[in-house]
Amino acid sequence: MAGFTGTARHPKALALRLPDGRVALSQRLTTALAGAVAPCLVPESGRAFTQGGDAYTPVSGEVVVEVVAGTTRHAVVTVVRLR
């Protein structure tokens, strides 16, 4: 994972580093997933941006999540669970 949107206590979406190296924002997190991920987030200072121009707060450390990624032109990445 590369970062998050929202606050560290209440993340709205995750910025995920995909296998091809791109960073993409996930769909909005459910309340349960946001609660599970929040304690793992250690924000770094500053802002970062996806290739599409979406801003997010970068994190330090390694947080691994399981995702389902769509394969359409506008692929949608949905977080399934914290690993």
SULTAFEN-V944272 format. One record per backbone hydrogen bond with DSSP energy under -1.0 kcal/mol. NH is the residue of the N-H (numbers start at 1). CO is the residue of the C=O. If there is no record, write none. Layout:
nh:co
NH:CO
NH:CO
//
This chain:
nh:co
2:15
3:15
4:57
5:13
7:10
12:5
15:3
16:24
18:22
21:18
24:16
26:14
27:77
29:12
34:30
35:31
36:32
37:33
38:34
40:37
41:38
44:58
48:56
50:54
53:50
56:48
57:4
59:2
60:42
66:81
68:78
70:76
78:68
80:66
81:66
83:64
//
